[in-house]
Amino acid sequence: MVNWSLTVSDDIDQSVRRFLAEQDGEERDMAVFVEKAVRRELFDQKLQAIKNRNAQYSQQDIMETVDEALSNVRASCS
């Protein structure tokens, strides 16, 4: 584990502490809350980057590529 030292606005601090106080068990742990939030944000940013990269392709092109890849995998497993 790594320790972080973070500075946030008073408003965010109070909002998070209020929210966590209403939760049960492990869900009250600020470190757990922050880690989940960071994981979600990283996932969302990566997903958006992929969407932006693939914006030039139609849904049909993407589905055809997926179908072709699946067919190749299934053929190699036979």
PDB file with SEQRES, HELIX, SHEET and CRYST1 records, atoms N, CA, C and O in Angstrom:
SEQRES   1 A   78  MET VAL ASN TRP SER LEU THR VAL SER ASP ASP ILE ASP          
SEQRES   2 A   78  GLN SER VAL ARG ARG PHE LEU ALA GLU GLN ASP GLY GLU          
SEQRES   3 A   78  GLU ARG ASP MET ALA VAL PHE VAL GLU LYS ALA VAL ARG          
SEQRES   4 A   78  ARG GLU LEU PHE ASP GLN LYS LEU GLN ALA ILE LYS ASN          
SEQRES   5 A   78  ARG ASN ALA GLN TYR SER GLN GLN ASP ILE MET GLU THR          
SEQRES   6 A   78  VAL ASP GLU ALA LEU SER ASN VAL ARG ALA SER CYS SER          
HELIX    1 AA1 ASP A   10  ALA A   21  1                                  12    
HELIX    2 AA2 GLY A   25  ARG A   28  5                                   4    
HELIX    3 AA3 MET A   30  ASN A   54  1                                  25    
HELIX    4 AA4 GLN A   59  CYS A   77  1                                  19    
CRYST1    1.000    1.000    1.000  90.00  90.00  90.00 P 1           1          
ATOM      1  N   MET A   1       0.839  -1.178   0.000  1.00  0.00           N  
ATOM      2  CA  MET A   1       0.000   0.000   0.000  1.00  0.00           C  
ATOM      3  C   MET A   1       0.883   1.240   0.000  1.00  0.00           C  
ATOM      4  O   MET A   1       2.003   1.217   0.510  1.00  0.00           O  
ATOM      5  N   VAL A   2       0.375   2.308  -0.570  1.00  0.00           N  
ATOM      6  CA  VAL A   2       1.069   3.584  -0.636  1.00  0.00           C  
ATOM      7  C   VAL A   2       0.194   4.627   0.032  1.00  0.00           C  
ATOM      8  O   VAL A   2      -1.020   4.646  -0.172  1.00  0.00           O  
ATOM      9  N   ASN A   3       0.794   5.483   0.818  1.00  0.00           N  
ATOM     10  CA  ASN A   3       0.048   6.571   1.451  1.00  0.00           C  
ATOM     11  C   ASN A   3       0.052   7.786   0.547  1.00  0.00           C  
ATOM     12  O   ASN A   3       1.091   8.160   0.002  1.00  0.00           O  
ATOM     13  N   TRP A   4      -1.107   8.401   0.388  1.00  0.00           N  
ATOM     14  CA  TRP A   4      -1.243   9.644  -0.370  1.00  0.00           C  
ATOM     15  C   TRP A   4      -1.576  10.754   0.607  1.00  0.00           C  
ATOM     16  O   TRP A   4      -2.221  10.536   1.632  1.00  0.00           O  
ATOM     17  N   SER A   5      -1.127  11.935   0.267  1.00  0.00           N  
ATOM     18  CA  SER A   5      -1.519  13.127   1.001  1.00  0.00           C  
ATOM     19  C   SER A   5      -2.252  14.006  -0.004  1.00  0.00           C  
ATOM     20  O   SER A   5      -1.661  14.463  -0.982  1.00  0.00           O  
ATOM     21  N   LEU A   6      -3.523  14.240   0.235  1.00  0.00           N  
ATOM     22  CA  LEU A   6      -4.356  14.989  -0.701  1.00  0.00           C  
ATOM     23  C   LEU A   6      -4.891  16.263  -0.065  1.00  0.00           C  
ATOM     24  O   LEU A   6      -5.162  16.311   1.135  1.00  0.00           O  
ATOM     25  N   THR A   7      -5.036  17.286  -0.886  1.00  0.00           N  
ATOM     26  CA  THR A   7      -5.669  18.518  -0.439  1.00  0.00           C  
ATOM     27  C   THR A   7      -6.928  18.711  -1.269  1.00  0.00           C  
ATOM     28  O   THR A   7      -6.879  18.716  -2.499  1.00  0.00           O  
ATOM     29  N   VAL A   8      -8.049  18.868  -0.592  1.00  0.00           N  
ATOM     30  CA  VAL A   8      -9.325  19.098  -1.278  1.00  0.00           C  
ATOM     31  C   VAL A   8     -10.003  20.296  -0.641  1.00  0.00           C  
ATOM     32  O   VAL A   8      -9.637  20.719   0.456  1.00  0.00           O  
ATOM     33  N   SER A   9     -10.980  20.834  -1.325  1.00  0.00           N  
ATOM     34  CA  SER A   9     -11.711  21.983  -0.787  1.00  0.00           C  
ATOM     35  C   SER A   9     -12.514  21.562   0.451  1.00  0.00           C  
ATOM     36  O   SER A   9     -12.848  20.390   0.624  1.00  0.00           O  
ATOM     37  N   ASP A  10     -12.810  22.538   1.296  1.00  0.00           N  
ATOM     38  CA  ASP A  10     -13.610  22.264   2.491  1.00  0.00           C  
ATOM     39  C   ASP A  10     -14.967  21.678   2.122  1.00  0.00           C  
ATOM     40  O   ASP A  10     -15.481  20.795   2.807  1.00  0.00           O  
ATOM     41  N   ASP A  11     -15.536  22.178   1.039  1.00  0.00           N  
ATOM     42  CA  ASP A  11     -16.849  21.704   0.596  1.00  0.00           C  
ATOM     43  C   ASP A  11     -16.811  20.213   0.254  1.00  0.00           C  
ATOM     44  O   ASP A  11     -17.681  19.454   0.681  1.00  0.00           O  
ATOM     45  N   ILE A  12     -15.802  19.795  -0.515  1.00  0.00           N  
ATOM     46  CA  ILE A  12     -15.672  18.375  -0.872  1.00  0.00           C  
ATOM     47  C   ILE A  12     -15.427  17.543   0.375  1.00  0.00           C  
ATOM     48  O   ILE A  12     -16.031  16.483   0.541  1.00  0.00           O  
ATOM     49  N   ASP A  13     -14.546  18.011   1.254  1.00  0.00           N  
ATOM     50  CA  ASP A  13     -14.250  17.282   2.486  1.00  0.00           C  
ATOM     51  C   ASP A  13     -15.526  17.044   3.290  1.00  0.00           C  
ATOM     52  O   ASP A  13     -15.789  15.923   3.725  1.00  0.00           O  
ATOM     53  N   GLN A  14     -16.304  18.082   3.483  1.00  0.00           N  
ATOM     54  CA  GLN A  14     -17.528  17.955   4.276  1.00  0.00           C  
ATOM     55  C   GLN A  14     -18.546  17.049   3.588  1.00  0.00           C  
ATOM     56  O   GLN A  14     -19.206  16.238   4.238  1.00  0.00           O  
ATOM     57  N   SER A  15     -18.668  17.192   2.278  1.00  0.00           N  
ATOM     58  CA  SER A  15     -19.625  16.356   1.537  1.00  0.00           C  
ATOM     59  C   SER A  15     -19.264  14.884   1.614  1.00  0.00           C  
ATOM     60  O   SER A  15     -20.129  14.038   1.840  1.00  0.00           O  
ATOM     61  N   VAL A  16     -17.978  14.574   1.425  1.00  0.00           N  
ATOM     62  CA  VAL A  16     -17.542  13.178   1.468  1.00  0.00           C  
ATOM     63  C   VAL A  16     -17.713  12.618   2.872  1.00  0.00           C  
ATOM     64  O   VAL A  16     -18.213  11.506   3.043  1.00  0.00           O  
ATOM     65  N   ARG A  17     -17.302  13.379   3.871  1.00  0.00           N  
ATOM     66  CA  ARG A  17     -17.423  12.886   5.254  1.00  0.00           C  
ATOM     67  C   ARG A  17     -18.890  12.653   5.627  1.00  0.00           C  
ATOM     68  O   ARG A  17     -19.211  11.668   6.292  1.00  0.00           O  
ATOM     69  N   ARG A  18     -19.773  13.548   5.203  1.00  0.00           N  
ATOM     70  CA  ARG A  18     -21.203  13.378   5.470  1.00  0.00           C  
ATOM     71  C   ARG A  18     -21.715  12.111   4.781  1.00  0.00           C  
ATOM     72  O   ARG A  18     -22.427  11.302   5.378  1.00  0.00           O  
ATOM     73  N   PHE A  19     -21.337  11.963   3.519  1.00  0.00           N  
ATOM     74  CA  PHE A  19     -21.766  10.792   2.760  1.00  0.00           C  
ATOM     75  C   PHE A  19     -21.284   9.510   3.424  1.00  0.00           C  
ATOM     76  O   PHE A  19     -22.065   8.579   3.618  1.00  0.00           O  
ATOM     77  N   LEU A  20     -19.991   9.455   3.776  1.00  0.00           N  
ATOM     78  CA  LEU A  20     -19.425   8.251   4.377  1.00  0.00           C  
ATOM     79  C   LEU A  20     -20.052   7.940   5.735  1.00  0.00           C  
ATOM     80  O   LEU A  20     -20.200   6.772   6.094  1.00  0.00           O  
ATOM     81  N   ALA A  21     -20.414   8.956   6.477  1.00  0.00           N  
ATOM     82  CA  ALA A  21     -21.033   8.752   7.788  1.00  0.00           C  
ATOM     83  C   ALA A  21     -22.377   8.032   7.661  1.00  0.00           C  
ATOM     84  O   ALA A  21     -22.827   7.369   8.595  1.00  0.00           O  
ATOM     85  N   GLU A  22     -23.007   8.172   6.499  1.00  0.00           N  
ATOM     86  CA  GLU A  22     -24.304   7.534   6.268  1.00  0.00           C  
ATOM     87  C   GLU A  22     -24.167   6.089   5.799  1.00  0.00           C  
ATOM     88  O   GLU A  22     -25.163   5.370   5.720  1.00  0.00           O  
ATOM     89  N   GLN A  23     -22.948   5.655   5.488  1.00  0.00           N  
ATOM     90  CA  GLN A  23     -22.710   4.313   4.940  1.00  0.00           C  
ATOM     91  C   GLN A  23     -22.457   3.312   6.056  1.00  0.00           C  
ATOM     92  O   GLN A  23     -22.262   3.681   7.214  1.00  0.00           O  
ATOM     93  N   ASP A  24     -22.466   2.041   5.683  1.00  0.00           N  
ATOM     94  CA  ASP A  24     -22.217   0.942   6.625  1.00  0.00           C  
ATOM     95  C   ASP A  24     -20.854   0.313   6.374  1.00  0.00           C  
ATOM     96  O   ASP A  24     -20.374   0.310   5.241  1.00  0.00           O  
ATOM     97  N   GLY A  25     -20.237  -0.211   7.398  1.00  0.00           N  
ATOM     98  CA  GLY A  25     -19.036  -1.039   7.311  1.00  0.00           C  
ATOM     99  C   GLY A  25     -17.889  -0.417   6.556  1.00  0.00           C  
ATOM    100  O   GLY A  25     -17.539   0.744   6.768  1.00  0.00           O  
ATOM    101  N   GLU A  26     -17.295  -1.218   5.655  1.00  0.00           N  
ATOM    102  CA  GLU A  26     -16.131  -0.790   4.885  1.00  0.00           C  
ATOM    103  C   GLU A  26     -16.439   0.425   4.018  1.00  0.00           C  
ATOM    104  O   GLU A  26     -15.546   1.200   3.677  1.00  0.00           O  
ATOM    105  N   GLU A  27     -17.687   0.578   3.673  1.00  0.00           N  
ATOM    106  CA  GLU A  27     -18.096   1.709   2.836  1.00  0.00           C  
ATOM    107  C   GLU A  27     -17.887   3.049   3.530  1.00  0.00           C  
ATOM    108  O   GLU A  27     -18.004   4.097   2.894  1.00  0.00           O  
ATOM    109  N   ARG A  28     -17.580   3.031   4.825  1.00  0.00           N  
ATOM    110  CA  ARG A  28     -17.327   4.272   5.561  1.00  0.00           C  
ATOM    111  C   ARG A  28     -15.861   4.701   5.475  1.00  0.00           C  
ATOM    112  O   ARG A  28     -15.509   5.791   5.925  1.00  0.00           O  
ATOM    113  N   ASP A  29     -15.017   3.860   4.908  1.00  0.00           N  
ATOM    114  CA  ASP A  29     -13.578   4.092   4.839  1.00  0.00           C  
ATOM    115  C   ASP A  29     -13.261   5.058   3.697  1.00  0.00           C  
ATOM    116  O   ASP A  29     -13.547   4.770   2.535  1.00  0.00           O  
ATOM    117  N   MET A  30     -12.666   6.211   4.037  1.00  0.00           N  
ATOM    118  CA  MET A  30     -12.372   7.215   3.012  1.00  0.00           C  
ATOM    119  C   MET A  30     -11.369   6.694   1.987  1.00  0.00           C  
ATOM    120  O   MET A  30     -11.492   6.996   0.800  1.00  0.00           O  
ATOM    121  N   ALA A  31     -10.379   5.918   2.423  1.00  0.00           N  
ATOM    122  CA  ALA A  31      -9.390   5.387   1.485  1.00  0.00           C  
ATOM    123  C   ALA A  31     -10.060   4.478   0.459  1.00  0.00           C  
ATOM    124  O   ALA A  31      -9.728   4.529  -0.725  1.00  0.00           O  
ATOM    125  N   VAL A  32     -10.993   3.654   0.903  1.00  0.00           N  
ATOM    126  CA  VAL A  32     -11.722   2.767   0.000  1.00  0.00           C  
ATOM    127  C   VAL A  32     -12.552   3.600  -0.972  1.00  0.00           C  
ATOM    128  O   VAL A  32     -12.592   3.317  -2.169  1.00  0.00           O  
ATOM    129  N   PHE A  33     -13.212   4.628  -0.445  1.00  0.00           N  
ATOM    130  CA  PHE A  33     -14.029   5.508  -1.269  1.00  0.00           C  
ATOM    131  C   PHE A  33     -13.178   6.178  -2.352  1.00  0.00           C  
ATOM    132  O   PHE A  33     -13.563   6.192  -3.521  1.00  0.00           O  
ATOM    133  N   VAL A  34     -12.032   6.727  -1.970  1.00  0.00           N  
ATOM    134  CA  VAL A  34     -11.153   7.422  -2.917  1.00  0.00           C  
ATOM    135  C   VAL A  34     -10.618   6.443  -3.955  1.00  0.00           C  
ATOM    136  O   VAL A  34     -10.577   6.765  -5.143  1.00  0.00           O  
ATOM    137  N   GLU A  35     -10.209   5.254  -3.525  1.00  0.00           N  
ATOM    138  CA  GLU A  35      -9.674   4.275  -4.475  1.00  0.00           C  
ATOM    139  C   GLU A  35     -10.734   3.882  -5.497  1.00  0.00           C  
ATOM    140  O   GLU A  35     -10.436   3.788  -6.688  1.00  0.00           O  
ATOM    141  N   LYS A  36     -11.959   3.651  -5.052  1.00  0.00           N  
ATOM    142  CA  LYS A  36     -13.035   3.307  -5.991  1.00  0.00           C  
ATOM    143  C   LYS A  36     -13.297   4.453  -6.960  1.00  0.00           C  
ATOM    144  O   LYS A  36     -13.500   4.227  -8.153  1.00  0.00           O  
ATOM    145  N   ALA A  37     -13.292   5.678  -6.449  1.00  0.00           N  
ATOM    146  CA  ALA A  37     -13.540   6.842  -7.304  1.00  0.00           C  
ATOM    147  C   ALA A  37     -12.440   7.000  -8.343  1.00  0.00           C  
ATOM    148  O   ALA A  37     -12.725   7.305  -9.501  1.00  0.00           O  
ATOM    149  N   VAL A  38     -11.195   6.797  -7.949  1.00  0.00           N  
ATOM    150  CA  VAL A  38     -10.076   6.906  -8.881  1.00  0.00           C  
ATOM    151  C   VAL A  38     -10.156   5.799  -9.930  1.00  0.00           C  
ATOM    152  O   VAL A  38      -9.939   6.054 -11.114  1.00  0.00           O  
ATOM    153  N   ARG A  39     -10.463   4.583  -9.508  1.00  0.00           N  
ATOM    154  CA  ARG A  39     -10.602   3.484 -10.470  1.00  0.00           C  
ATOM    155  C   ARG A  39     -11.700   3.786 -11.492  1.00  0.00           C  
ATOM    156  O   ARG A  39     -11.526   3.564 -12.690  1.00  0.00           O  
ATOM    157  N   ARG A  40     -12.834   4.298 -10.999  1.00  0.00           N  
ATOM    158  CA  ARG A  40     -13.946   4.649 -11.890  1.00  0.00           C  
ATOM    159  C   ARG A  40     -13.527   5.735 -12.879  1.00  0.00           C  
ATOM    160  O   ARG A  40     -13.830   5.642 -14.068  1.00  0.00           O  
ATOM    161  N   GLU A  41     -12.843   6.750 -12.397  1.00  0.00           N  
ATOM    162  CA  GLU A  41     -12.418   7.853 -13.260  1.00  0.00           C  
ATOM    163  C   GLU A  41     -11.409   7.375 -14.301  1.00  0.00           C  
ATOM    164  O   GLU A  41     -11.505   7.753 -15.469  1.00  0.00           O  
ATOM    165  N   LEU A  42     -10.451   6.555 -13.898  1.00  0.00           N  
ATOM    166  CA  LEU A  42      -9.484   6.017 -14.860  1.00  0.00           C  
ATOM    167  C   LEU A  42     -10.181   5.199 -15.934  1.00  0.00           C  
ATOM    168  O   LEU A  42      -9.867   5.317 -17.118  1.00  0.00           O  
ATOM    169  N   PHE A  43     -11.130   4.367 -15.512  1.00  0.00           N  
ATOM    170  CA  PHE A  43     -11.892   3.555 -16.464  1.00  0.00           C  
ATOM    171  C   PHE A  43     -12.668   4.455 -17.426  1.00  0.00           C  
ATOM    172  O   PHE A  43     -12.642   4.240 -18.638  1.00  0.00           O  
ATOM    173  N   ASP A  44     -13.359   5.463 -16.884  1.00  0.00           N  
ATOM    174  CA  ASP A  44     -14.153   6.367 -17.722  1.00  0.00           C  
ATOM    175  C   ASP A  44     -13.279   7.117 -18.732  1.00  0.00           C  
ATOM    176  O   ASP A  44     -13.669   7.287 -19.887  1.00  0.00           O  
ATOM    177  N   GLN A  45     -12.105   7.563 -18.298  1.00  0.00           N  
ATOM    178  CA  GLN A  45     -11.220   8.287 -19.214  1.00  0.00           C  
ATOM    179  C   GLN A  45     -10.669   7.368 -20.301  1.00  0.00           C  
ATOM    180  O   GLN A  45     -10.568   7.770 -21.460  1.00  0.00           O  
ATOM    181  N   LYS A  46     -10.312   6.140 -19.936  1.00  0.00           N  
ATOM    182  CA  LYS A  46      -9.828   5.183 -20.923  1.00  0.00           C  
ATOM    183  C   LYS A  46     -10.935   4.842 -21.918  1.00  0.00           C  
ATOM    184  O   LYS A  46     -10.694   4.775 -23.124  1.00  0.00           O  
ATOM    185  N   LEU A  47     -12.149   4.626 -21.408  1.00  0.00           N  
ATOM    186  CA  LEU A  47     -13.284   4.327 -22.268  1.00  0.00           C  
ATOM    187  C   LEU A  47     -13.543   5.473 -23.246  1.00  0.00           C  
ATOM    188  O   LEU A  47     -13.796   5.232 -24.427  1.00  0.00           O  
ATOM    189  N   GLN A  48     -13.482   6.709 -22.769  1.00  0.00           N  
ATOM    190  CA  GLN A  48     -13.701   7.868 -23.637  1.00  0.00           C  
ATOM    191  C   GLN A  48     -12.617   7.962 -24.706  1.00  0.00           C  
ATOM    192  O   GLN A  48     -12.904   8.299 -25.854  1.00  0.00           O  
ATOM    193  N   ALA A  49     -11.370   7.663 -24.330  1.00  0.00           N  
ATOM    194  CA  ALA A  49     -10.278   7.682 -25.309  1.00  0.00           C  
ATOM    195  C   ALA A  49     -10.517   6.644 -26.406  1.00  0.00           C  
ATOM    196  O   ALA A  49     -10.278   6.912 -27.583  1.00  0.00           O  
ATOM    197  N   ILE A  50     -10.987   5.466 -26.017  1.00  0.00           N  
ATOM    198  CA  ILE A  50     -11.282   4.411 -26.996  1.00  0.00           C  
ATOM    199  C   ILE A  50     -12.434   4.828 -27.897  1.00  0.00           C  
ATOM    200  O   ILE A  50     -12.385   4.622 -29.110  1.00  0.00           O  
ATOM    201  N   LYS A  51     -13.474   5.416 -27.305  1.00  0.00           N  
ATOM    202  CA  LYS A  51     -14.608   5.893 -28.108  1.00  0.00           C  
ATOM    203  C   LYS A  51     -14.159   6.945 -29.111  1.00  0.00           C  
ATOM    204  O   LYS A  51     -14.568   6.922 -30.272  1.00  0.00           O  
ATOM    205  N   ASN A  52     -13.308   7.877 -28.655  1.00  0.00           N  
ATOM    206  CA  ASN A  52     -12.813   8.922 -29.552  1.00  0.00           C  
ATOM    207  C   ASN A  52     -11.971   8.322 -30.680  1.00  0.00           C  
ATOM    208  O   ASN A  52     -12.083   8.741 -31.832  1.00  0.00           O  
ATOM    209  N   ARG A  53     -11.121   7.331 -30.342  1.00  0.00           N  
ATOM    210  CA  ARG A  53     -10.280   6.684 -31.336  1.00  0.00           C  
ATOM    211  C   ARG A  53     -11.127   5.949 -32.379  1.00  0.00           C  
ATOM    212  O   ARG A  53     -10.775   5.909 -33.557  1.00  0.00           O  
ATOM    213  N   ASN A  54     -12.242   5.368 -31.935  1.00  0.00           N  
ATOM    214  CA  ASN A  54     -13.075   4.563 -32.831  1.00  0.00           C  
ATOM    215  C   ASN A  54     -14.220   5.349 -33.474  1.00  0.00           C  
ATOM    216  O   ASN A  54     -15.028   4.771 -34.201  1.00  0.00           O  
ATOM    217  N   ALA A  55     -14.299   6.644 -33.217  1.00  0.00           N  
ATOM    218  CA  ALA A  55     -15.401   7.452 -33.734  1.00  0.00           C  
ATOM    219  C   ALA A  55     -15.455   7.472 -35.259  1.00  0.00           C  
ATOM    220  O   ALA A  55     -16.511   7.701 -35.848  1.00  0.00           O  
ATOM    221  N   GLN A  56     -14.318   7.233 -35.888  1.00  0.00           N  
ATOM    222  CA  GLN A  56     -14.266   7.253 -37.353  1.00  0.00           C  
ATOM    223  C   GLN A  56     -14.923   6.036 -37.987  1.00  0.00           C  
ATOM    224  O   GLN A  56     -15.181   6.024 -39.190  1.00  0.00           O  
ATOM    225  N   TYR A  57     -15.198   5.006 -37.176  1.00  0.00           N  
ATOM    226  CA  TYR A  57     -15.774   3.766 -37.699  1.00  0.00           C  
ATOM    227  C   TYR A  57     -17.270   3.701 -37.414  1.00  0.00           C  
ATOM    228  O   TYR A  57     -17.739   4.158 -36.372  1.00  0.00           O  
ATOM    229  N   SER A  58     -18.004   3.129 -38.353  1.00  0.00           N  
ATOM    230  CA  SER A  58     -19.439   2.941 -38.140  1.00  0.00           C  
ATOM    231  C   SER A  58     -19.667   1.764 -37.204  1.00  0.00           C  
ATOM    232  O   SER A  58     -18.786   0.925 -37.020  1.00  0.00           O  
ATOM    233  N   GLN A  59     -20.835   1.708 -36.624  1.00  0.00           N  
ATOM    234  CA  GLN A  59     -21.198   0.576 -35.764  1.00  0.00           C  
ATOM    235  C   GLN A  59     -21.129  -0.727 -36.543  1.00  0.00           C  
ATOM    236  O   GLN A  59     -20.719  -1.757 -36.007  1.00  0.00           O  
ATOM    237  N   GLN A  60     -21.527  -0.681 -37.801  1.00  0.00           N  
ATOM    238  CA  GLN A  60     -21.494  -1.884 -38.634  1.00  0.00           C  
ATOM    239  C   GLN A  60     -20.055  -2.353 -38.846  1.00  0.00           C  
ATOM    240  O   GLN A  60     -19.778  -3.551 -38.778  1.00  0.00           O  
ATOM    241  N   ASP A  61     -19.130  -1.407 -39.105  1.00  0.00           N  
ATOM    242  CA  ASP A  61     -17.716  -1.787 -39.274  1.00  0.00           C  
ATOM    243  C   ASP A  61     -17.173  -2.457 -38.018  1.00  0.00           C  
ATOM    244  O   ASP A  61     -16.461  -3.458 -38.099  1.00  0.00           O  
ATOM    245  N   ILE A  62     -17.506  -1.909 -36.876  1.00  0.00           N  
ATOM    246  CA  ILE A  62     -17.028  -2.458 -35.602  1.00  0.00           C  
ATOM    247  C   ILE A  62     -17.587  -3.860 -35.388  1.00  0.00           C  
ATOM    248  O   ILE A  62     -16.848  -4.773 -35.018  1.00  0.00           O  
ATOM    249  N   MET A  63     -18.883  -4.035 -35.616  1.00  0.00           N  
ATOM    250  CA  MET A  63     -19.504  -5.345 -35.409  1.00  0.00           C  
ATOM    251  C   MET A  63     -18.942  -6.380 -36.381  1.00  0.00           C  
ATOM    252  O   MET A  63     -18.758  -7.539 -36.008  1.00  0.00           O  
ATOM    253  N   GLU A  64     -18.668  -5.978 -37.623  1.00  0.00           N  
ATOM    254  CA  GLU A  64     -18.085  -6.906 -38.593  1.00  0.00           C  
ATOM    255  C   GLU A  64     -16.682  -7.330 -38.156  1.00  0.00           C  
ATOM    256  O   GLU A  64     -16.311  -8.495 -38.303  1.00  0.00           O  
ATOM    257  N   THR A  65     -15.908  -6.396 -37.624  1.00  0.00           N  
ATOM    258  CA  THR A  65     -14.566  -6.705 -37.134  1.00  0.00           C  
ATOM    259  C   THR A  65     -14.631  -7.660 -35.946  1.00  0.00           C  
ATOM    260  O   THR A  65     -13.845  -8.603 -35.862  1.00  0.00           O  
ATOM    261  N   VAL A  66     -15.561  -7.418 -35.035  1.00  0.00           N  
ATOM    262  CA  VAL A  66     -15.744  -8.298 -33.875  1.00  0.00           C  
ATOM    263  C   VAL A  66     -16.168  -9.686 -34.335  1.00  0.00           C  
ATOM    264  O   VAL A  66     -15.624 -10.690 -33.875  1.00  0.00           O  
ATOM    265  N   ASP A  67     -17.131  -9.743 -35.235  1.00  0.00           N  
ATOM    266  CA  ASP A  67     -17.595 -11.044 -35.751  1.00  0.00           C  
ATOM    267  C   ASP A  67     -16.464 -11.807 -36.436  1.00  0.00           C  
ATOM    268  O   ASP A  67     -16.344 -13.020 -36.263  1.00  0.00           O  
ATOM    269  N   GLU A  68     -15.644 -11.118 -37.204  1.00  0.00           N  
ATOM    270  CA  GLU A  68     -14.516 -11.757 -37.882  1.00  0.00           C  
ATOM    271  C   GLU A  68     -13.509 -12.310 -36.861  1.00  0.00           C  
ATOM    272  O   GLU A  68     -13.018 -13.429 -37.008  1.00  0.00           O  
ATOM    273  N   ALA A  69     -13.211 -11.514 -35.832  1.00  0.00           N  
ATOM    274  CA  ALA A  69     -12.272 -11.962 -34.799  1.00  0.00           C  
ATOM    275  C   ALA A  69     -12.823 -13.181 -34.060  1.00  0.00           C  
ATOM    276  O   ALA A  69     -12.087 -14.129 -33.788  1.00  0.00           O  
ATOM    277  N   LEU A  70     -14.113 -13.154 -33.736  1.00  0.00           N  
ATOM    278  CA  LEU A  70     -14.722 -14.301 -33.054  1.00  0.00           C  
ATOM    279  C   LEU A  70     -14.685 -15.546 -33.925  1.00  0.00           C  
ATOM    280  O   LEU A  70     -14.405 -16.641 -33.438  1.00  0.00           O  
ATOM    281  N   SER A  71     -14.962 -15.381 -35.196  1.00  0.00           N  
ATOM    282  CA  SER A  71     -14.929 -16.516 -36.115  1.00  0.00           C  
ATOM    283  C   SER A  71     -13.525 -17.115 -36.177  1.00  0.00           C  
ATOM    284  O   SER A  71     -13.366 -18.336 -36.192  1.00  0.00           O  
ATOM    285  N   ASN A  72     -12.504 -16.249 -36.212  1.00  0.00           N  
ATOM    286  CA  ASN A  72     -11.122 -16.736 -36.265  1.00  0.00           C  
ATOM    287  C   ASN A  72     -10.758 -17.485 -34.991  1.00  0.00           C  
ATOM    288  O   ASN A  72     -10.089 -18.516 -35.059  1.00  0.00           O  
ATOM    289  N   VAL A  73     -11.177 -16.998 -33.847  1.00  0.00           N  
ATOM    290  CA  VAL A  73     -10.882 -17.658 -32.585  1.00  0.00           C  
ATOM    291  C   VAL A  73     -11.603 -18.997 -32.530  1.00  0.00           C  
ATOM    292  O   VAL A  73     -11.007 -20.008 -32.158  1.00  0.00           O  
ATOM    293  N   ARG A  74     -12.862 -19.011 -32.893  1.00  0.00           N  
ATOM    294  CA  ARG A  74     -13.622 -20.257 -32.859  1.00  0.00           C  
ATOM    295  C   ARG A  74     -13.029 -21.296 -33.821  1.00  0.00           C  
ATOM    296  O   ARG A  74     -12.988 -22.486 -33.509  1.00  0.00           O  
ATOM    297  N   ALA A  75     -12.573 -20.836 -34.983  1.00  0.00           N  
ATOM    298  CA  ALA A  75     -11.975 -21.759 -35.962  1.00  0.00           C  
ATOM    299  C   ALA A  75     -10.659 -22.327 -35.422  1.00  0.00           C  
ATOM    300  O   ALA A  75     -10.339 -23.488 -35.677  1.00  0.00           O  
ATOM    301  N   SER A  76      -9.915 -21.541 -34.697  1.00  0.00           N  
ATOM    302  CA  SER A  76      -8.628 -22.018 -34.163  1.00  0.00           C  
ATOM    303  C   SER A  76      -8.819 -22.966 -32.987  1.00  0.00           C  
ATOM    304  O   SER A  76      -7.911 -23.727 -32.652  1.00  0.00           O  
ATOM    305  N   CYS A  77     -10.002 -22.929 -32.349  1.00  0.00           N  
ATOM    306  CA  CYS A  77     -10.285 -23.808 -31.215  1.00  0.00           C  
ATOM    307  C   CYS A  77     -10.872 -25.149 -31.657  1.00  0.00           C  
ATOM    308  O   CYS A  77     -10.966 -26.087 -30.866  1.00  0.00           O  
ATOM    309  N   SER A  78     -11.256 -25.226 -32.905  1.00  0.00           N  
ATOM    310  CA  SER A  78     -11.909 -26.456 -33.400  1.00  0.00           C  
ATOM    311  C   SER A  78     -10.914 -27.543 -33.688  1.00  0.00           C  
ATOM    312  O   SER A  78     -11.296 -28.635 -34.108  1.00  0.00           O  
TER     313      SER A  78                                                      
END                                                                             
